[in-house]
Amino acid sequence: MLKKTVLLLSVFISNLLSVRGEAAEVVRALDFPPASERGRWEQLTTSPVGRQVAAEVISQAEKICAEPIPQLTAEKFMQFRRKWNRIDYEDIYFQKRWNFYTLILAECMEYRGRFMDKIMDYIWDITGEHTWSLPAHFPYVPDPIPFTGRAHLDLYATTTGSDMAVTLLLLEKEIEKVSANMAALIKRKLFERIIEPLEIRPFPYGFIKATNNWRPWCIRNCMVPVLYMLKDQPQRQKKILDLFRKSLTEYMKNYPEDGGCDEGPTYWGVNPVMIMFCYELLGEMPADQEKFKLMGEFISHAKLTDKYFANFGDAAAKAHVPRGGSFRFGEIIKSEQIKKMSSATFTFRRAGGLFDMLADLFYAPADKLPAAEDKNISSFKYYDRLQLLFLKDQGVALAAKRSFRGSHYHMDIGQFIIFYQGEPIAVDLGNAVYTAETFSKMRFNNWILNSKAHNVPEFNNITQIESPKLDEQAAWVERSSDKCAFYMDLTSAYPKEAKLVKCERIITYSYIDQSVTVLDKWELKQDNNTVSMPLYTPLALEKTGQDFRIGNMRLSIRGDNVKTQVTPLTMTDRNVIVSWGKKINRLDIVSRSGAKGSCELRFEPLKAQ
């Protein structure tokens, strides 16, 4: 039902924009229509498709009205400290938000007041929460329910603040008609939980100095209530905005010159896109517009097929590209390619809030679905700071990486991903569900994050280390009309116990026969070594002699005393299942070698045989 709803919703938005004749209009930040401005909302809901979509959204809201509000209990909150379980609380937290967004949209579409009482219930409940932050985002304290006398600002406390400000933007008059005190309650909570904490002690809040998506994402969220609530207090507003402006300037200065996003395509929508929204809200442009352009273009390089992205680290293979954010980014940097990157459907996103939903509704036209990826496209991009290669050529898509960077890193130095004709030949399992361990010293206890889950070598059962040194000289690319070769020195990724003298990996793509060759060469300080490597694919592995067929590619393996074994795996992590399904095949490739050895994998399209 929800999938049908969101698909239809994406289509009827186009009717609004086509009726207005303003598909190319520059929609400024916060230029979202209050529910009382019926012209823009009614043009959505009176079109043939719009009527159907509105009926679906309203149907969802009617069901929500008949259900109790999901409750965030103290017991669920305390599970994080008691059992290191963050999932149970967060599932309820996000479901409550999604229900609230649905009710708001339904009321704005229908505008008959039917959902106002339930909206009031949700406002009452959300404003009464002990904290808007997630338990996993508090600094450690022995007490399982931390003190919040001065509100703690994390990603989702700030998102909720933005949600409440947008709720006022859309329905303040309607809320006041039911209860002026309820509107006053929202405003009081916004001052107590967002604005005053920023004024009292801004810098202790980690996001102000964060080196990842937290900085632009939290700043964007905070800017919405600051702009809405302090519009009649310009000096007070200016002080906070100047703080944000300074923080953004610093962040942009330290961002890679080539625009590479080390958090991957999943986080592109809450990092570069959030930076874009921040500058939109400020009514400015970043000083380094060339870097800003390259930051936007990253997402087009990371997209490997119609459905899949290069999902190194904590990225999702089926990353959601925000409709409104990507379209607006494309408008600003004058890139038709980025404008076309927006997802085909409007979705309720965990990472989003009311602001992002409205941006998806009103920033991007949806009169036609984004064009399918051209399977015959040929492109190449190498990010030298990230040591990250993206290559697409006539149906082959290759991504490979060497570097160790960022908070979302996996033990994956040397990892590669291959697609052919849209099919996943060799994959990265990608992002696992976040737990209490994910961003702790126990992070790599999860096998999906350590090198056991990546197609990298293991020497005598010794895997890669958690924090290898940054080695800017350990990777380079050579490219000609015939081939592209990615050279990587993997030596520093392993501990001394591996007794490794040298390990090199060379990944070569041939423009002549479209083959991908992965050559590993190693030298150890001892004889009689076992060198193994897993290869993961959701496709069947059919053995033909010494080779394997994976989809429409043939895999040939040559090396020192090589043996192979295929093991079917049943995945239980829900994020991995979303990307690849429950069934994954692991091909274990094991070499017995002396002090020196090598192993070569050759992936070749069957059409070339």
C-alpha positions as CSV (number, residue, x, y, z in Angstrom):
1,M,0.0,0.0,0.0
2,L,2.7,2.5,1.0
3,K,4.8,1.7,-2.1
4,K,1.8,2.4,-4.3
5,T,1.1,5.6,-2.4
6,V,4.6,7.0,-2.7
7,L,4.8,6.1,-6.4
8,L,1.5,7.9,-7.1
9,L,2.5,10.8,-4.9
10,S,5.6,11.3,-7.0
11,V,3.5,11.5,-10.1
12,F,0.9,13.9,-8.9
13,I,3.5,16.4,-7.7
14,S,4.3,16.9,-11.4
15,N,0.7,17.9,-12.0
16,L,1.1,20.7,-9.5
17,L,4.2,22.0,-11.2
18,S,3.0,21.5,-14.7
19,V,-0.3,23.4,-13.9
20,R,1.7,26.2,-12.3
21,G,4.1,26.2,-15.3
22,E,7.0,26.6,-12.8
23,A,8.9,23.3,-13.1
24,A,12.1,25.2,-13.6
25,E,11.3,27.9,-10.9
26,V,14.0,28.4,-8.3
27,V,12.1,27.4,-5.2
28,R,13.8,29.2,-2.3
29,A,14.3,27.4,1.0
30,L,11.2,27.6,3.3
31,D,9.1,28.5,0.4
32,F,6.6,25.8,1.3
33,P,2.9,26.7,1.2
34,P,1.0,26.8,4.5
35,A,-2.1,24.6,4.4
36,S,-4.3,27.7,4.3
37,E,-2.8,28.7,0.9
38,R,-5.1,26.3,-0.9
39,G,-4.1,27.2,-4.4
40,R,-0.9,25.2,-4.5
41,W,-2.3,22.3,-2.5
42,E,-5.6,22.1,-4.4
43,Q,-3.9,22.0,-7.7
44,L,-2.1,18.9,-6.5
45,T,-5.2,17.1,-5.2
46,T,-7.7,18.0,-8.0
47,S,-5.7,16.4,-10.8
48,P,-6.8,12.8,-11.8
49,V,-3.6,11.2,-10.4
50,G,-3.5,13.6,-7.5
51,R,-7.0,12.6,-6.3
52,Q,-5.9,9.0,-6.2
53,V,-2.7,9.7,-4.4
54,A,-4.4,12.0,-1.9
55,A,-6.9,9.2,-1.2
56,E,-4.0,6.8,-0.5
57,V,-2.2,9.3,1.8
58,I,-5.5,10.1,3.6
59,S,-6.2,6.4,3.9
60,Q,-2.9,5.9,5.7
61,A,-3.7,8.9,8.0
62,E,-7.1,7.4,8.8
63,K,-5.5,4.2,9.9
64,I,-3.1,6.1,12.1
65,C,-6.0,8.0,13.6
66,A,-7.5,4.6,14.7
67,E,-4.2,3.4,16.3
68,P,-2.6,4.4,19.6
69,I,0.5,6.5,19.4
70,P,3.7,4.4,19.5
71,Q,5.1,4.9,23.0
72,L,8.7,5.6,23.9
73,T,9.0,4.2,27.3
74,A,11.8,4.5,29.9
75,E,12.3,0.8,29.7
76,K,13.0,1.0,26.0
77,F,15.3,3.9,26.5
78,M,17.3,2.1,29.2
79,Q,17.8,-0.9,27.0
80,F,20.7,0.9,25.4
81,R,22.7,1.1,28.6
82,R,21.4,-2.2,30.0
83,K,21.6,-4.4,26.9
84,W,23.4,-2.2,24.3
85,N,20.2,-2.5,22.3
86,R,19.4,0.7,20.3
87,I,17.1,-0.9,17.7
88,D,13.9,-1.3,19.8
89,Y,13.8,2.3,20.9
90,E,14.7,3.7,17.5
91,D,12.1,1.7,15.6
92,I,9.3,3.2,17.8
93,Y,10.9,6.6,17.6
94,F,11.0,6.7,13.8
95,Q,7.6,5.1,13.4
96,K,6.1,7.9,15.6
97,R,7.7,10.5,13.4
98,W,6.6,8.9,10.2
99,N,3.0,8.7,11.5
100,F,3.2,12.4,12.4
101,Y,4.4,13.4,8.9
102,T,1.6,11.4,7.3
103,L,-1.0,13.2,9.4
104,I,0.5,16.6,8.6
105,L,0.5,15.8,4.8
106,A,-3.0,14.4,4.9
107,E,-4.4,17.5,6.6
108,C,-2.6,19.8,4.2
109,M,-4.0,17.9,1.2
110,E,-7.6,17.5,2.5
111,Y,-7.8,20.6,4.8
112,R,-11.1,19.6,6.5
113,G,-9.8,19.5,10.0
114,R,-10.4,15.7,10.3
115,F,-6.8,15.0,11.4
116,M,-6.2,18.0,13.7
117,D,-7.1,16.2,16.9
118,K,-4.7,13.4,16.1
119,I,-2.1,15.9,15.1
120,M,-2.6,17.6,18.5
121,D,-2.2,14.2,20.2
122,Y,1.2,13.7,18.4
123,I,2.4,17.2,19.2
124,W,1.4,16.7,22.9
125,D,3.2,13.4,22.9
126,I,6.4,14.4,21.1
127,T,6.8,17.7,23.0
128,G,6.4,15.6,26.2
129,E,9.3,13.2,25.4
130,H,12.1,13.2,28.0
131,T,14.5,14.0,25.1
132,W,14.3,14.3,21.4
133,S,17.7,12.7,21.1
134,L,18.4,9.0,20.6
135,P,19.9,7.1,23.6
136,A,22.9,6.0,21.5
137,H,23.9,9.6,20.9
138,F,24.4,10.6,24.5
139,P,27.9,10.6,26.1
140,Y,28.3,7.7,28.4
141,V,27.0,8.1,31.9
142,P,26.3,5.4,34.5
143,D,22.6,6.5,34.7
144,P,20.6,4.8,31.9
145,I,18.4,7.9,31.7
146,P,20.8,10.9,31.2
147,F,20.1,14.3,32.6
148,T,18.7,16.7,30.0
149,G,18.4,19.9,31.9
150,R,20.1,21.6,29.0
151,A,18.8,19.9,25.9
152,H,21.2,17.6,24.1
153,L,21.4,18.3,20.4
154,D,22.0,15.3,18.1
155,L,20.9,14.5,14.6
156,Y,17.3,13.6,15.6
157,A,16.8,16.2,18.3
158,T,17.6,18.8,15.7
159,T,15.4,17.0,13.1
160,T,12.5,17.0,15.5
161,G,13.1,20.7,16.1
162,S,13.0,21.3,12.4
163,D,9.8,19.2,12.2
164,M,8.1,21.3,14.8
165,A,9.1,24.5,13.1
166,V,7.8,23.3,9.8
167,T,4.6,22.1,11.5
168,L,4.0,25.7,12.5
169,L,4.9,26.9,9.1
170,L,2.2,24.7,7.6
171,L,-0.5,24.6,10.3
172,E,0.1,27.3,12.9
173,K,-3.2,29.1,12.3
174,E,-5.1,25.8,12.4
175,I,-3.4,24.6,15.6
176,E,-4.2,28.0,17.3
177,K,-7.9,27.6,16.3
178,V,-7.9,24.3,18.3
179,S,-5.7,25.5,21.1
180,A,-3.6,28.6,21.2
181,N,-1.8,27.1,24.1
182,M,-0.7,24.1,22.0
183,A,0.9,26.5,19.5
184,A,2.6,28.3,22.4
185,L,3.8,24.9,23.7
186,I,5.6,24.1,20.4
187,K,7.3,27.5,20.4
188,R,8.3,27.1,24.1
189,K,9.8,23.7,23.4
190,L,11.7,25.0,20.3
191,F,13.3,27.7,22.5
192,E,14.1,25.3,25.3
193,R,15.4,22.4,23.2
194,I,17.0,24.1,20.2
195,I,17.5,27.9,20.3
196,E,18.5,28.6,23.9
197,P,21.0,25.7,24.1
198,L,22.7,27.1,21.0
199,E,22.8,30.5,22.6
200,I,24.1,29.3,26.0
201,R,26.8,27.0,24.9
202,P,27.1,26.2,21.3
203,F,30.6,24.8,21.0
204,P,30.3,21.8,23.4
205,Y,27.8,20.4,21.0
206,G,29.9,18.1,18.9
207,F,28.2,18.8,15.6
208,I,29.6,22.3,15.4
209,K,33.0,20.8,15.0
210,A,32.1,17.4,13.5
211,T,34.1,16.2,10.5
212,N,31.3,14.1,9.1
213,N,27.6,14.5,8.1
214,W,26.6,15.6,11.6
215,R,27.9,19.1,11.0
216,P,25.8,20.1,7.9
217,W,22.9,18.0,8.8
218,C,22.4,19.3,12.3
219,I,23.1,22.9,11.2
220,R,20.5,22.6,8.5
221,N,18.0,21.2,11.0
222,C,18.7,24.0,13.5
223,M,18.5,26.7,10.9
224,V,14.8,26.0,10.2
225,P,13.5,26.9,13.8
226,V,16.1,29.7,14.1
227,L,14.8,31.3,10.9
228,Y,11.1,30.7,11.7
229,M,11.1,31.5,15.4
230,L,13.5,34.4,15.4
231,K,12.3,36.2,12.3
232,D,11.2,39.1,14.5
233,Q,14.4,39.1,16.5
234,P,17.1,39.8,13.8
235,Q,20.1,40.4,16.1
236,R,19.4,37.2,18.1
237,Q,19.0,35.3,14.8
238,K,22.1,36.8,13.3
239,K,24.3,35.6,16.2
240,I,23.3,32.0,15.7
241,L,23.5,32.2,11.9
242,D,27.0,33.7,12.1
243,L,28.0,30.7,14.2
244,F,26.7,28.4,11.6
245,R,28.2,30.3,8.7
246,K,31.6,30.1,10.3
247,S,31.3,26.4,11.0
248,L,30.1,25.7,7.4
249,T,33.0,27.8,6.0
250,E,35.5,25.7,8.0
251,Y,33.8,22.5,6.9
252,M,33.9,23.4,3.2
253,K,37.6,24.4,3.5
254,N,38.5,21.0,4.9
255,Y,36.3,19.0,2.4
256,P,38.4,17.1,-0.2
257,E,39.3,19.3,-3.2
258,D,38.0,16.7,-5.6
259,G,34.6,16.6,-3.9
260,G,34.8,13.0,-2.9
261,C,32.4,12.0,-0.1
262,D,34.2,9.6,2.2
263,E,30.9,8.5,3.8
264,G,29.6,7.2,0.5
265,P,26.5,7.6,-1.6
266,T,24.1,6.9,1.3
267,Y,25.4,9.9,3.2
268,W,25.7,12.1,0.2
269,G,22.0,13.1,0.8
270,V,22.8,14.2,4.4
271,N,26.2,15.7,3.7
272,P,26.7,17.7,0.4
273,V,22.9,18.0,0.0
274,M,22.6,19.4,3.6
275,I,25.4,21.8,2.8
276,M,23.5,23.0,-0.2
277,F,20.3,23.4,1.9
278,C,22.3,25.4,4.5
279,Y,23.5,27.9,2.0
280,E,20.0,28.1,0.5
281,L,18.7,29.0,3.9
282,L,21.4,31.6,4.3
283,G,20.7,33.0,0.8
284,E,24.3,32.6,-0.1
285,M,26.7,30.4,-2.2
286,P,29.8,28.6,-0.9
287,A,33.0,30.6,-1.6
288,D,34.6,27.6,-3.4
289,Q,32.0,27.0,-6.1
290,E,34.2,24.7,-8.1
291,K,34.5,22.4,-5.1
292,F,30.8,22.7,-4.4
293,K,30.1,21.5,-8.0
294,L,32.4,18.5,-7.6
295,M,30.7,17.6,-4.3
296,G,27.4,17.5,-6.2
297,E,28.8,15.4,-9.0
298,F,30.1,12.6,-6.7
299,I,26.7,10.9,-6.6
300,S,26.6,10.4,-10.4
301,H,30.0,8.6,-10.3
302,A,29.1,6.4,-7.4
303,K,26.0,5.2,-9.2
304,L,26.9,1.9,-10.9
305,T,23.6,0.7,-12.4
306,D,19.9,1.7,-12.5
307,K,19.5,0.3,-9.0
308,Y,22.9,0.1,-7.4
309,F,25.5,2.3,-6.0
310,A,29.1,1.6,-4.9
311,N,28.4,0.8,-1.3
312,F,31.8,0.7,0.4
313,G,31.8,1.1,4.2
314,D,28.4,1.9,5.8
315,A,26.8,2.8,2.5
316,A,23.7,1.0,1.1
317,A,23.8,-0.6,-2.3
318,K,20.3,0.8,-2.9
319,A,21.0,4.2,-1.6
320,H,18.2,6.7,-1.6
321,V,19.0,9.9,-3.5
322,P,16.7,12.7,-2.2
323,R,14.4,13.9,-4.9
324,G,14.3,17.5,-4.0
325,G,17.9,17.8,-2.8
326,S,19.4,16.3,-5.9
327,F,17.2,18.3,-8.3
328,R,18.0,21.5,-6.5
329,F,21.7,20.7,-6.4
330,G,21.6,20.1,-10.2
331,E,19.8,23.4,-10.7
332,I,22.5,25.3,-8.7
333,I,25.5,23.7,-10.4
334,K,23.7,23.6,-13.8
335,S,24.0,19.8,-14.1
336,E,21.2,18.0,-15.9
337,Q,22.8,14.7,-14.9
338,I,22.5,15.5,-11.2
339,K,18.9,16.7,-11.7
340,K,18.1,13.3,-13.2
341,M,19.6,11.5,-10.2
342,S,16.6,12.1,-8.0
343,S,14.8,8.9,-7.1
344,A,11.6,8.1,-9.0
345,T,9.4,8.0,-6.0
346,F,8.6,10.2,-3.0
347,T,9.4,8.1,0.2
348,F,9.2,8.5,3.9
349,R,12.9,8.4,4.7
350,R,14.5,7.6,8.0
351,A,17.1,10.3,7.4
352,G,14.5,12.9,6.5
353,G,11.9,15.0,8.2
354,L,9.1,17.3,7.2
355,F,11.5,19.8,5.6
356,D,13.0,17.0,3.4
357,M,9.6,15.7,2.5
358,L,8.4,19.1,1.4
359,A,11.6,19.6,-0.6
360,D,10.9,16.3,-2.4
361,L,7.3,17.5,-3.1
362,F,8.0,21.1,-4.2
363,Y,11.6,21.3,-5.4
364,A,11.6,18.5,-8.0
365,P,9.2,18.1,-10.9
366,A,8.0,14.5,-11.4
367,D,6.2,14.7,-14.8
368,K,8.4,11.8,-15.9
369,L,10.5,9.2,-14.2
370,P,14.2,9.7,-14.2
371,A,15.9,8.3,-17.3
372,A,17.2,4.8,-16.9
373,E,21.0,4.4,-16.7
374,D,22.4,4.1,-20.2
375,K,24.0,0.7,-20.2
376,N,26.3,1.7,-23.0
377,I,27.8,4.6,-21.1
378,S,31.5,4.9,-20.7
379,S,32.9,7.0,-17.8
380,F,35.9,7.1,-15.5
381,K,36.6,8.9,-12.2
382,Y,39.4,8.5,-9.7
383,Y,39.4,10.2,-6.4
384,D,43.0,10.3,-5.4
385,R,42.5,11.4,-1.8
386,L,40.0,8.7,-1.2
387,Q,41.9,6.2,-3.4
388,L,38.6,5.4,-4.9
389,L,38.0,4.3,-8.5
390,F,34.7,4.3,-10.4
391,L,34.6,3.0,-14.0
392,K,31.7,2.2,-16.3
393,D,32.0,0.9,-19.9
394,Q,29.4,-0.7,-22.2
395,G,27.6,-2.6,-19.4
396,V,30.5,-3.2,-17.1
397,A,30.7,-1.3,-13.9
398,L,33.7,-1.4,-11.6
399,A,34.4,0.2,-8.3
400,A,37.5,-0.3,-6.2
401,K,39.1,1.3,-3.2
402,R,42.3,1.3,-1.2
403,S,42.0,4.0,1.5
404,F,41.1,4.0,5.2
405,R,39.1,7.2,6.0
406,G,36.1,8.3,7.9
407,S,33.9,7.0,10.7
408,H,32.0,4.6,8.4
409,Y,35.1,2.6,7.4
410,H,35.1,-1.2,7.1
411,M,38.2,-3.4,7.0
412,D,38.1,-3.3,3.2
413,I,41.4,-2.0,1.9
414,G,41.6,-3.4,-1.6
415,Q,37.8,-4.1,-1.9
416,F,36.3,-4.2,-5.4
417,I,32.7,-4.4,-6.8
418,I,31.8,-5.6,-10.3
419,F,28.5,-5.4,-12.2
420,Y,27.7,-6.6,-15.7
421,Q,24.5,-5.8,-17.6
422,G,23.0,-4.6,-14.4
423,E,23.7,-7.8,-12.5
424,P,25.8,-7.9,-9.3
425,I,28.8,-10.2,-10.1
426,A,31.0,-9.4,-7.1
427,V,29.5,-7.3,-4.3
428,D,30.2,-5.5,-1.1
429,L,27.7,-6.6,1.6
430,G,27.5,-3.0,2.7
431,N,25.9,-1.4,5.7
432,A,24.7,-3.5,8.6
433,V,22.0,-2.4,11.0
434,Y,23.5,0.0,13.5
435,T,23.8,-1.4,17.0
436,A,25.4,-0.1,20.2
437,E,28.7,-1.7,19.0
438,T,28.7,0.0,15.6
439,F,30.6,3.2,16.7
440,S,32.4,1.7,19.6
441,K,35.7,-0.2,20.2
442,M,33.7,-3.4,19.4
443,R,32.7,-2.1,15.9
444,F,34.5,-4.9,14.1
445,N,33.0,-7.7,16.2
446,N,30.3,-7.6,13.5
447,W,31.7,-9.8,10.7
448,I,29.9,-7.7,8.0
449,L,32.3,-4.8,8.9
450,N,35.5,-6.8,9.2
451,S,37.6,-8.2,6.4
452,K,35.9,-11.6,6.6
453,A,33.1,-10.0,4.7
454,H,35.2,-8.3,2.0
455,N,37.1,-9.7,-1.0
456,V,40.5,-8.9,0.5
457,P,43.4,-11.4,1.3
458,E,43.9,-13.1,4.6
459,F,47.3,-14.4,5.5
460,N,47.4,-17.6,7.7
461,N,44.0,-16.6,9.2
462,I,45.2,-13.1,10.1
463,T,42.9,-10.3,8.9
464,Q,43.4,-6.6,8.3
465,I,43.8,-4.3,11.2
466,E,41.2,-1.8,12.5
467,S,43.0,1.5,11.9
468,P,45.7,1.2,9.2
469,K,47.8,4.3,8.6
470,L,46.9,6.7,5.8
471,D,49.3,6.1,3.0
472,E,48.8,8.5,0.1
473,Q,51.6,6.8,-1.9
474,A,50.0,3.4,-1.7
475,A,47.6,3.7,-4.7
476,W,47.7,5.1,-8.2
477,V,45.9,4.7,-11.5
478,E,47.4,4.3,-15.0
479,R,45.0,4.6,-17.9
480,S,45.3,4.4,-21.7
481,S,43.0,3.8,-24.6
482,D,43.4,0.0,-24.1
483,K,43.2,-0.4,-20.3
484,C,42.8,1.1,-16.8
485,A,45.0,-0.3,-14.1
486,F,44.6,0.5,-10.4
487,Y,47.7,-0.3,-8.4
488,M,47.4,-0.8,-4.6
489,D,50.0,-1.6,-1.9
490,L,48.0,-3.4,0.8
491,T,50.9,-4.1,3.1
492,S,50.1,-1.6,5.8
493,A,46.6,-2.9,6.2
494,Y,47.9,-6.0,8.1
495,P,49.5,-6.4,11.5
496,K,53.1,-7.5,12.2
497,E,51.7,-10.9,13.2
498,A,50.9,-11.6,9.5
499,K,54.7,-11.6,8.8
500,L,53.9,-9.8,5.6
501,V,56.8,-8.3,3.6
502,K,54.7,-7.1,0.7
503,C,51.2,-7.4,-0.7
504,E,50.2,-5.8,-4.0
505,R,46.9,-5.8,-5.7
506,I,46.5,-4.7,-9.3
507,I,43.0,-4.4,-10.7
508,T,43.0,-4.0,-14.5
509,Y,40.1,-3.3,-16.8
510,S,40.5,-4.0,-20.5
511,Y,38.6,-1.7,-22.9
512,I,39.3,-4.2,-25.6
513,D,37.6,-7.3,-24.2
514,Q,35.8,-5.8,-21.2
515,S,37.5,-8.1,-18.8
516,V,38.4,-7.3,-15.2
517,T,41.5,-8.8,-13.8
518,V,42.4,-8.9,-10.1
519,L,46.0,-9.9,-9.5
520,D,47.3,-10.3,-5.9
521,K,51.1,-10.8,-5.3
522,W,52.6,-11.4,-1.9
523,E,55.7,-12.1,0.0
524,L,55.9,-13.3,3.6
525,K,58.7,-14.0,6.0
526,Q,58.0,-17.7,6.1
527,D,57.2,-20.7,3.9
528,N,54.1,-22.9,3.9
529,N,51.5,-20.1,3.9
530,T,47.7,-20.2,3.5
531,V,46.4,-17.2,1.7
532,S,42.6,-17.0,1.4
533,M,40.0,-14.6,0.1
534,P,36.2,-14.6,0.0
535,L,34.1,-13.4,-2.9
536,Y,30.4,-12.6,-2.4
537,T,27.6,-12.6,-4.9
538,P,23.8,-12.9,-4.7
539,L,23.9,-14.8,-8.1
540,A,24.4,-18.5,-8.6
541,L,28.0,-19.8,-9.0
542,E,28.0,-22.5,-11.7
543,K,31.3,-24.4,-11.9
544,T,32.5,-25.3,-15.4
545,G,35.8,-27.1,-15.2
546,Q,38.2,-24.9,-13.3
547,D,36.1,-21.8,-13.9
548,F,32.8,-20.4,-12.6
549,R,29.9,-18.7,-14.3
550,I,28.4,-15.8,-12.4
551,G,25.5,-14.2,-14.3
552,N,26.8,-13.4,-17.8
553,M,30.5,-13.4,-16.7
554,R,33.1,-16.1,-16.5
555,L,35.4,-16.2,-13.6
556,S,38.8,-17.8,-14.1
557,I,41.1,-18.4,-11.1
558,R,44.8,-19.1,-11.5
559,G,47.4,-19.2,-8.8
560,D,49.6,-21.2,-6.4
561,N,47.8,-24.5,-5.4
562,V,44.4,-22.9,-5.5
563,K,41.3,-24.6,-4.1
564,T,37.8,-23.2,-4.1
565,Q,34.6,-23.8,-2.2
566,V,31.1,-22.3,-2.5
567,T,29.1,-21.8,0.7
568,P,25.5,-20.6,0.5
569,L,24.7,-18.1,3.3
570,T,21.4,-17.0,4.8
571,M,21.7,-13.4,5.7
572,T,19.9,-12.1,8.8
573,D,20.9,-8.4,8.8
574,R,17.9,-6.5,7.4
575,N,20.0,-3.8,5.7
576,V,22.0,-6.5,3.8
577,I,18.7,-8.2,2.9
578,V,17.3,-5.0,1.5
579,S,20.4,-4.7,-0.8
580,W,21.0,-8.3,-1.8
581,G,18.2,-10.6,-0.5
582,K,18.5,-13.3,2.1
583,K,20.6,-15.7,0.0
584,I,24.3,-14.9,-0.6
585,N,26.9,-17.2,-2.1
586,R,30.4,-17.0,-0.8
587,L,33.3,-18.3,-2.9
588,D,36.3,-19.1,-0.8
589,I,39.6,-18.9,-2.8
590,V,42.5,-20.5,-0.9
591,S,46.1,-20.6,-2.1
592,R,48.9,-22.7,-0.5
593,S,52.2,-20.9,-1.3
594,G,55.8,-20.5,-0.3
595,A,57.2,-17.3,0.9
596,K,56.2,-15.7,-2.4
597,G,52.9,-16.3,-4.2
598,S,50.2,-14.9,-6.4
599,C,46.6,-15.4,-7.4
600,E,44.7,-14.0,-10.4
601,L,41.0,-13.6,-10.8
602,R,39.7,-12.8,-14.3
603,F,36.1,-11.8,-14.9
604,E,35.2,-11.8,-18.6
605,P,31.8,-11.3,-20.3
606,L,30.6,-14.5,-21.8
607,K,29.9,-12.7,-25.1
608,A,33.7,-12.4,-25.5
609,Q,34.2,-16.2,-25.4
